[in-house]
């Protein structure tokens, strides 16, 4: 098989897809704008079907060994006194995004084009001509956009992101933080009306993470303008002198890997257009508030690779991929009360939240929801004989 597929993005979805495509006999190439695989990021859950994908990749033991081991959330007042607390149920695995990406890369032996990005796409019935910002032009049988919320691939093949992004009335940021400020194995959250400052303290990492979330309508915000991002955070949190907010903000503003963006979701009627297809956040971003980003990325990439391997033409494969994965995306995209609990609109709302969290009923409802969660079986894929339709043409 001479099946050349270009994947834009070396994140969870892109690496998982490349791994399985290579196992099925394809020849994937990953192009990544960053100069190397990005090490940072927040904690992500490996649950449901994602745990099964990780198992099939032979990574379960290593993922569990690198788990963050965060055991719950506590809500504190300005004097750092605990006002309410949530303990996580056992059994699920949370791992820092950068740690998971590093493990995925270790088992994904493909061609990488780091420090580069797609500049243009020109597809015809037989393939896609791709130009890059730096590398020489190439031709591929398929192009996959796994390049996140602000996907370049989606913009080139589907249209401007303003057509697909739905703002969820919040902005968020995370950065490195001083681990000495927080309780070990806890997420600590401090609220002001419409704002939350949090500290994520993993049990297996010396480095903690600071989180900032605030309510806001859509702002004129360029996600690549670091100076503007810092001004925005300073405008919202710079006047706060309580708790550890001044220290956390100062450290975040000095962090070269500070990440700031809108809390947003991506909605498309179709994830594929001709020989260009999207996966991961580029296709369906459920937002960090869903807690399902890694699960959707791992399962979606696994399904896409499997359908491409099993089908005799790309049209049928992409249709089957979308039909199989969209129901899970639709369920996980329902954020529910998560964001309202983290960022109450008023001081009274925070008091009500704390009172509800202290009730035994809340723990019982959480356990009931976890047991009732339904995961479709992933199935196994067997590569089909390749037809001319799926063979990448050469020039």
C-alpha positions in Angstrom: 0.0 0.0 0.0 1.2 3.4 -0.9 -1.3 5.4 1.0 0.1 8.9 1.8 -2.0 10.9 4.3 -1.1 14.3 5.7 -2.2 15.1 9.3 -2.0 18.7 10.5 -1.4 18.8 14.2 0.8 16.7 16.6 -1.7 16.7 19.5 -3.7 13.8 21.0 -5.9 13.3 17.9 -3.2 13.7 15.3 -0.7 11.3 17.0 -3.4 8.7 17.7 -4.5 8.8 14.1 -1.0 8.6 12.8 -0.2 5.6 15.0 -3.2 3.6 13.8 -2.8 4.6 10.1 0.8 3.4 10.2 -0.3 0.1 11.8 -2.8 -0.4 9.0 -0.2 0.2 6.3 -0.7 3.8 5.4 2.1 6.3 5.2 1.1 9.3 7.4 3.0 12.5 7.6 2.4 14.9 10.5 2.9 18.7 10.0 3.1 20.7 13.3 3.4 24.5 13.6 5.3 24.3 16.8 9.1 23.5 16.7 8.5 20.4 18.7 5.7 18.5 20.4 4.2 20.8 23.0 4.9 19.6 26.5 2.4 21.8 28.4 -1.3 21.6 28.9 -3.9 20.8 31.6 -5.1 17.5 33.0 -7.2 15.3 30.7 -9.3 12.3 31.5 -8.7 8.9 29.9 -12.1 7.4 30.4 -14.6 5.2 28.6 -13.6 4.3 25.1 -10.4 6.3 25.4 -9.1 3.9 28.0 -9.8 1.0 25.5 -7.9 2.8 22.7 -5.0 3.4 25.1 -5.1 -0.3 26.0 -5.0 -1.4 22.4 -1.9 0.9 21.9 -0.2 -0.9 24.7 0.0 2.2 26.9 -2.3 1.5 29.8 0.5 0.7 32.3 2.5 3.8 31.3 -0.5 6.1 31.3 -1.5 5.0 34.8 2.1 5.4 36.0 2.1 9.0 34.8 -1.4 9.8 36.1 -1.9 13.1 37.9 -3.5 11.5 40.9 -5.7 14.4 41.7 -8.3 13.2 44.2 -10.8 16.1 44.3 -11.7 19.8 44.3 -12.1 22.1 47.2 -13.6 25.6 47.2 -12.0 28.1 49.5 -12.7 31.7 50.8 -10.3 34.6 50.8 -8.6 33.3 54.0 -8.0 29.9 52.3 -10.6 28.2 54.5 -12.3 25.2 52.8 -16.0 26.0 52.3 -17.0 22.8 50.3 -15.2 19.8 48.8 -15.8 17.2 46.1 -14.0 13.9 46.1 -13.5 12.2 42.8 -14.7 8.6 42.4 -11.9 6.1 41.9 -11.2 4.1 38.7 -10.8 6.9 36.2 -7.3 8.1 35.1 -6.4 11.7 34.6 -3.0 12.6 33.0 -1.4 15.9 32.1 -1.9 16.6 28.4 1.8 16.9 27.7 2.6 13.6 29.3 -0.1 11.8 27.2 1.2 13.5 24.0 4.8 12.4 24.9 3.6 8.7 25.3 1.7 8.8 22.1 4.7 10.1 20.2 6.9 7.4 21.6 4.8 4.7 19.9 4.1 6.6 16.7 7.0 6.2 14.2 6.0 8.4 11.3 7.4 11.4 9.3 7.2 14.7 11.2 7.4 18.2 9.7 7.9 20.5 12.7 7.9 24.2 12.6 5.7 24.3 9.5 2.1 24.6 8.5 -0.2 24.1 5.6 -0.4 27.2 3.3 -2.9 26.0 0.7 -5.0 23.0 -0.3 -6.1 22.2 -3.9 -8.0 19.0 -4.2 -9.3 17.1 -7.2 -11.0 13.7 -7.5 -7.8 11.8 -7.1 -5.8 13.7 -4.4 -4.8 16.9 -2.7 -2.0 19.2 -3.7 -0.6 20.8 -0.6 1.8 23.8 -0.2 3.5 24.5 3.1 4.9 27.6 4.6 8.4 26.2 4.5 8.6 22.7 3.0 8.3 21.9 -0.7 4.8 21.2 -2.1 3.5 17.6 -2.0 0.5 15.6 -3.1 -1.5 13.3 -0.8 -4.4 11.0 -1.0 -6.1 12.6 2.0 -5.5 15.6 4.3 -6.7 15.4 7.9 -7.1 18.5 10.1 -6.2 17.7 13.7 -5.0 21.2 14.4 -7.3 22.3 17.2 -9.9 24.9 17.9 -8.4 27.4 15.5 -7.7 24.9 12.7 -5.9 26.2 9.7 -7.1 23.1 7.7 -10.7 23.9 8.5 -10.3 27.5 7.5 -8.7 26.5 4.1 -11.2 23.7 3.3 -14.4 24.7 5.0 -14.4 28.5 5.6 -13.6 31.0 8.3 -13.8 29.8 11.9 -16.5 32.5 12.7 -19.0 30.2 10.9 -18.3 27.3 13.2 -17.2 28.5 16.6 -19.9 29.1 19.3 -18.8 31.2 22.2 -19.8 29.9 25.6 -19.6 33.2 27.5 -16.3 32.5 29.3 -12.6 32.9 28.8 -10.0 30.7 30.4 -6.2 30.6 30.9 -3.7 28.2 32.5 0.0 28.4 33.2 2.7 27.0 35.5 2.3 27.9 39.2 4.2 27.5 42.5 3.2 24.1 43.9 3.8 25.3 47.5 0.6 27.3 47.3 -1.8 24.4 47.0 -2.8 21.2 48.7 -1.3 18.1 47.3 -3.5 16.1 45.0 -6.3 18.7 45.0 -7.7 21.4 42.7 -8.3 24.5 44.9 -10.7 27.1 43.6 -11.3 30.6 44.8 -14.3 32.6 43.5 -15.3 36.1 43.0 -18.6 36.8 41.2 -18.1 35.8 37.6 -14.4 34.8 38.1 -12.5 31.8 39.3 -8.8 31.4 40.2 -7.7 27.9 40.7 -4.6 25.8 41.5 -4.1 22.3 40.2 -1.7 20.3 42.3 -0.9 16.8 40.8 0.4 14.1 43.1 3.0 13.0 40.6 4.4 16.4 39.4 6.5 18.9 41.1 5.0 21.7 38.9 1.5 22.9 39.7 -0.9 24.7 37.3 -2.8 27.9 37.7 -6.2 28.3 36.2 -8.2 31.5 35.5 -11.8 31.6 34.2 -14.1 34.6 33.9 -17.5 35.2 32.4 -17.6 37.5 29.4 -19.4 38.0 26.1 -17.2 37.5 23.0 -14.3 39.9 23.0 -12.2 41.1 20.1 -9.5 38.6 21.0 -6.5 37.3 18.9 -5.5 34.0 20.4 -1.9 34.4 19.0 -1.4 37.9 20.5 0.4 37.1 23.7 0.7 40.7 24.8 -3.1 41.3 24.4 -3.8 38.1 26.3 -1.7 39.2 29.2 -3.5 42.6 29.2 -6.8 40.9 29.3 -5.9 38.7 32.3 -4.4 41.7 34.1 -7.6 43.8 33.5 -9.8 41.1 34.9 -7.6 39.7 37.8 -5.0 42.4 38.4 -7.1 44.2 41.0 -7.7 41.1 43.2 -5.5 41.1 46.3 -7.1 38.1 48.2 -6.1 34.5 48.5 -3.1 33.6 46.2 -4.4 35.5 43.2 -1.6 38.1 43.0 1.1 35.4 43.1 -0.6 33.1 40.7 -1.2 35.9 38.2 2.4 37.2 38.4 3.7 33.7 37.7 1.3 33.1 34.9 2.3 36.4 33.2 5.9 35.3 33.3 5.2 31.8 31.9 6.3 31.6 28.2 3.7 28.8 27.7 0.8 30.9 29.1 -2.4 29.8 27.3 -5.4 32.0 27.0 -8.5 31.5 24.9 -12.3 31.6 24.7 -14.4 28.8 26.0 -15.9 27.8 22.7 -17.3 24.8 20.8 -17.1 23.9 17.2 -20.2 22.8 15.3 -20.1 21.6 11.7 -22.8 19.9 9.6 -20.1 17.6 8.2 -16.6 16.8 9.2 -15.4 16.0 5.7 -15.3 17.8 2.4 -13.9 15.8 -0.5 -10.5 14.5 0.4 -10.1 16.8 3.5 -11.4 15.6 6.8 -11.3 17.0 10.4 -10.9 15.2 13.7 -10.4 16.3 17.3 -11.1 19.8 18.4 -10.9 21.0 14.8 -14.1 19.1 14.1 -16.1 19.2 17.3 -14.4 21.0 20.1 -16.6 20.4 23.2 -14.6 22.9 25.2 -12.5 22.2 28.3 -15.6 22.5 30.5 -16.9 19.2 29.1 -13.9 17.3 30.4 -14.2 15.1 27.4 -11.5 16.4 25.0 -9.0 13.6 25.3 -11.7 10.9 25.2 -13.3 12.3 22.0 -9.8 12.8 20.4 -8.6 9.3 21.1 -11.8 7.5 20.1 -12.4 9.7 17.1 -8.9 9.2 15.7 -9.1 5.5 16.3 -12.4 5.3 14.4 -11.2 7.4 11.5 -8.1 5.3 11.0 -10.1 2.1 11.3 -12.8 3.1 8.8 -10.1 4.2 6.3 -8.4 0.8 6.7 -11.6 -1.2 6.4 -13.3 0.7 3.5 -12.6 0.4 -0.2 -13.0 4.1 -0.9 -12.5 7.2 1.1 -16.0 8.5 0.7 -17.5 5.5 2.4 -14.8 5.6 5.1 -15.4 9.2 6.0 -19.2 8.8 6.1 -18.9 5.7 8.4 -16.4 7.6 10.7 -18.8 10.5 11.2 -21.9 8.3 11.6 -20.1 6.2 14.2 -18.6 9.0 16.2 -21.1 11.9 16.1 -23.5 10.4 18.7 -20.7 10.4 21.3 -19.7 13.9 20.4 -23.3 15.1 20.8 -23.5 13.6 24.3 -20.2 14.8 25.6 -20.8 18.4 24.2 -23.5 18.9 26.8 -21.6 20.8 29.4 -24.4 20.8 32.0 -23.8 22.6 35.3 -20.0 22.2 35.3 -19.1 25.7 34.4 -21.8 27.3 36.5 -20.4 25.4 39.5 -16.9 26.5 38.8 -17.8 30.2 38.1 -21.0 31.3 39.9 -22.3 34.5 38.6 -22.9 36.0 42.1 -21.7 35.7 45.6 -25.0 34.2 46.5 -24.6 31.6 43.7 -21.2 30.6 45.2 -22.9 30.1 48.7 -25.6 28.0 47.1 -23.1 26.0 45.2 -21.1 25.3 48.4 -24.2 24.3 50.3 -25.3 21.9 47.5 -21.8 20.3 47.3 -21.8 19.5 51.0 -25.0 17.5 50.6 -24.5 13.7 50.4 -27.1 13.7 47.6 -24.5 15.4 45.2 -22.0 12.5 45.7 -24.7 9.9 45.2 -25.9 11.6 42.0 -22.4 11.8 40.6 -21.8 8.1 41.2 -25.2 7.3 39.7 -24.3 9.3 36.6 -21.0 7.6 36.3 -22.5 4.1 36.4 -25.2 5.1 33.9 -22.7 6.4 31.4 -23.0 4.4 28.2 -20.0 3.7 25.9 -20.5 2.1 22.5 -18.1 -0.8 21.8 -15.2 0.3 19.6 -15.0 -2.8 17.6 -12.0 -4.0 15.7 -11.0 -3.0 12.2 -9.4 -5.2 9.5 -7.7 -3.6 6.5 -9.5 -4.2 3.3 -7.9 -4.7 -0.1 -7.0 -1.3 -1.5 -8.8 -0.2 -4.6 -7.4 2.4 -7.1 -9.8 4.9 -5.6 -7.9 4.8 -2.3 -4.4 4.6 -3.8 -2.5 7.9 -3.7 -1.5 8.9 -7.2 2.0 10.0 -8.0 3.2 12.6 -10.4 
